[in-house]
Amino acid sequence: MGLFFALGYAVAVVVAADRLMLWLERRGHVNWRRRGRKSLSASPSVRLDSLFEESPRSR
């Protein structure tokens, strides 16, 4: 009988955590499961070599 209470409690905790994460996602704090993955084309398109170019220093 104690096993059933433990399993029920574990399920309740997981469901409550999922609802909390969905609420946080609605408010924009986390990406949980409803928004899906971002497409790679939306990532920054700065070329790596442009980060290492020397810029002229102004004095």
C-alpha positions in Angstrom: 0.0 0.0 0.0 2.9 2.4 0.8 4.2 1.7 -2.7 1.1 3.1 -4.3 1.2 6.2 -2.2 4.9 6.7 -3.2 4.1 6.3 -6.9 1.1 8.6 -6.6 3.2 11.2 -4.9 6.0 10.9 -7.5 3.5 11.4 -10.3 2.0 14.4 -8.6 5.4 16.0 -8.2 6.3 15.4 -11.9 3.0 16.8 -13.1 3.3 19.9 -10.8 6.8 20.5 -12.0 5.6 20.3 -15.6 2.8 22.7 -15.0 5.3 25.1 -13.3 7.6 25.0 -16.2 4.8 25.6 -18.7 3.7 28.6 -16.7 7.3 29.9 -16.7 7.4 29.4 -20.4 4.2 31.4 -21.0 5.8 34.2 -19.1 9.0 34.0 -21.3 11.5 32.8 -18.6 12.3 29.3 -20.1 11.8 27.3 -23.2 10.1 24.1 -22.0 8.1 22.1 -24.6 5.5 24.2 -26.4 7.7 26.4 -28.5 9.8 23.8 -30.2 13.4 24.3 -31.3 14.6 27.5 -33.0 15.7 27.1 -36.6 19.4 27.4 -37.2 18.8 30.2 -39.7 17.7 32.4 -36.8 21.1 32.1 -35.2 23.6 34.9 -35.5 25.3 35.1 -38.8 28.5 36.7 -37.8 31.5 35.0 -39.4 34.1 33.7 -37.0 37.0 35.3 -38.8 35.4 38.8 -38.5 35.6 38.4 -34.7 39.4 38.0 -34.9 40.1 40.8 -37.4 42.1 43.7 -36.0 40.2 46.9 -36.0 42.1 50.3 -36.4 42.7 51.8 -33.0 41.7 55.4 -32.6 43.9 57.6 -30.3 
